[in-house]
């Protein structure tokens, strides 16, 4: 039987191998690495995060990564592998320490939406189990407000940003819930289409790869009347047949969304692609 310490050592070696491949392509490793593990990595803004992750401290690596990216410009291809490794070691991020109200279910969704003539971007924040008013604000690392509102008590409440004509940037965003403030590390929208339209009626779902330790992505069909009142919604996971359900008789629009989720502590962070088209 392989002992736990040896198995953990093997896991860390695998993580180290993946990180080293990233370093070779960008940040590079020292030409002659000394024996201490921390000396394997050349001095770069991400050195401390790599070191803590290789040593088996994903929570500390996360805090260090957030701190670094809040103060130093680093291209996403260099920090994305670290983020993915941290999420894989923390139950898709759910084991990261929480600074948000524990009795709330908060989701922040970054949306790439498009139809036959338009495409844009939007951010939505939703909350469940609100028993008292809650002021919410989401801002970029530079302080630009994406959305802000005071949510009234409700079983479910949401607020959406204005339409953004350019993609939201990858990096650190600051979420304020009441008096509590926390950082979210957001990846750029995928450059790969998750939804393809081959004809006016035919839509194809291309589910994205599932990050290690996270739940599989899902698709959601929705139907709306001429006033965009929701008539029907149906969720499909990647193991089910993706064919659209039958549209209600009053439906004039149908929408297909593909959603990929992760957690950053108790906050669910979603990336969504959504196509809306008329029903002939």
N, C-alpha and C positions, 0 to 999 in steps of 0.2 A: 504494500500500500504506500502511495506517495504521501509523505507528510505535508501538512499545510504550509509550513515555512518554505519547503522546496517548491511547492506548486506556486506560491506567491512570487517566489524568485523567478520562476519561468515566465509568469504573467508580466512581471516588470521588464524582463528582458525583451519580451515581445513589444511592449510599449516603447522601450528604448530604441529598438530596431526601427519602428515606424517613425519615431521622432528624428532619429538620425538621418533617415532618408530625406526628410523635409529639410533638415539643416544642410545636407549636402547640396540640395538644389537651390538654397537661398542663403541662409545665415552662415552656413559652413561650420565645420568642427575644427578644433585646433589641430595643427599639423602633427604634433606629437603629444597625444593626450597623456598627462600624468595619471598615476594610479587612482587618486581620489575621484569619485564619480562626478563631483561638481566641476572638475577640471576637464571633463570630456567635452564641455560646451564652451565655445568661444564667448567672450563677453559681448552680449547683445541685450537689448531691452527684455527679451523673453527668457534669458538664462535662468533666472530664479524660478520661473514657472516650470520649465523643463526639469530642473533639478528636483523640485518638490514632487512633481508627478512621478519621476523615475524612482524616487525614494518611497513612494506609496502614500503620499499626503495630498490626495486630490482636492480636499477642501481648502487647504492652504494654497495650493497651486491656483485654485479658482480666484481666491482673494488677490493673490499676487498678479494674476492675469488681468483682472478688472482694474487694479491700481495702475498697472503699466499702460494699458490701453486708454485709460482716462487721462494720462499725462503725456503719452508719447505716440506719435503716428506710426502705426505698424500695418502693413498691407494684410488683408484678410487671409491670403494663402499661407502666411506664416503662422497665424494664431488659430486658424480653424482646426487643424489637427489636434492642437492642445485642447481646445474646447470639446471636441468629439471624444477624446480620451477621458477627459474629466467626467463627462456625462455618462460614459460607459461604466465608470467605476462608482457612480453615485446614483444608481437606479434611475437612469435617464434624468439626473439632476434633482430628483425628489429628496435625496439625502443631504443636499446642500443646506447649510443653516438658514433659518427663516428670520426675517425681520418684518414680515407682513402680519396683519391680524390673522390669527390661526383659524378663526371661525368663518372666514370668507373664502369663497372659491372665485379667484380672479383669473381671467384669461386675457391675454393681449395677442391680437391677431394682426399680422402684417399681410395685407391683401394685394395681389396683382389681379386686377379685374379687367375684362375686355369683352367686347362684342364685335359685331361685323364692321363697325366704323370707328371704334374708340378703344383706347387702352389707357389705364391709369393705375394709381396706387392709393391705398388708404390704410389707416390703422384703426382698429376697433378694440375697445376695452369693455369687457363684460364682467359683471359681479353677481354672485348669488348669495342669498341669505343675508341681505342687508336689513338690519333691524334699526338703524339710525342713519341720518344723512352722512355721506362720505364724499369729501372733496378729493378728486383725482386729477393728476397731471402727468403727462408723459413728455419728456423733453430730450433733445439730442445732447451729446456731450458738450456741444458749444452753447447750450442754453436755449435753443430754439424750441418753442412749444409746438408739439404735434397735435395734442388734444388736451383739453382741460374742461372740467365740468364738476357740478355737485350732484351726486346721485341721490335720489330720494329713497327712503326705505321701501324695499320690495323683495319678492322672492327672486326676481331677475331684473337686472337693469343693464343698459349698455350705452355707450357713447362712441361716436365715430368722428374721425378727423375729416377735414375737408379733402376733396380729391387732390392728389399729388400727381403732377404731370410727369415727374421724373422719378426713377426708382429711389426708395429710401436707402440711405447709406449703411453699410456694414459697420458695426462698432458698438460702443457703449451708449446706452440710453438710460435716463434716470426716471424712475417711476415713483411718484409720491402718492401715498394713500393716507389721507388725513395728515398727521404729523410725521409719519414714517416714510423714509426715503430709501430706495434700494436701486441697485444697478441691474440692468439687463444687458446681456451681450447678444446682439442680434446679427445673424448672418444675412448677407445680401440675398435678394430674391434669386431663385434659380434661373439660370439662363436656358434651361431645358424645358420645353413645354410639357406640362402634365396632362393637358387636354388638347386633342387635335380634332379639327373639324374637316372631314373629307367632303362633305356636301351639306346642303342646308339642313338636312335631318340627321346625318350620321356624325356622332361624336365618339372619339376613342379616348379611353383613359390610359395614361402612362404613369402608373404609380411610381413615385420616387423610391429610392433605396431607403430602407429603414435603418436609422442610426442604431448602433449596438446598445442593447439594453432598453430600447424604447418600443412603444407600441407601434404597430404597423399604421401606415397612413390610411386614410379612408376617403371615400367620395360621398357627396351628398347631392341628390336631385331635389330641386324645389320648383314648384309651379305657382304662378301668380296670375291674378286677374288683370283687367285693363288698368286698374288703379294701383297695381303692384301690391295688392293685399295677398298675403301668403295663403294658398289653398291647400297645399300638400307638401310634405317633406319626407324624404326617405334616404336613409344612410346605407351605404354599401361598403363593405371592407374588401380588401384585395383578394380574398378567397371566394367571393361571391360573383355571380354573373353580373357584368357591368351594364347590361341592357337597361334602358330607361323604363320606369314604370309608366303605366297608361296615364295620360294627362286627364285631369278633371274637365268636365264639359265647359266650364267657364274660363278655363285657363287660356291666357293669351301670351304668356311668356314662360319660358323654362330656363332654369339656371343649373349649371353643373359646377360643383366646387370639389377640388382635391385638396386635402388638408394634411399637413405633416406637423406633428406635435412633439414638444419636449417640455421639460420642467426646469425652472431655475428656482430652486427651493419650492415654495408653495404656489408660485406663479406658473400657470400653464402658458407657454409661448408657442404660437402657431404660425406657420407659413401657409398661405392659401393662394391657389390660383382659381379664378372663378370666371366662367363664360356664361353670358346671358344672351339668349336669342329669342326672336319671336316664334310663335307657333302659327304655322300657316292654316 
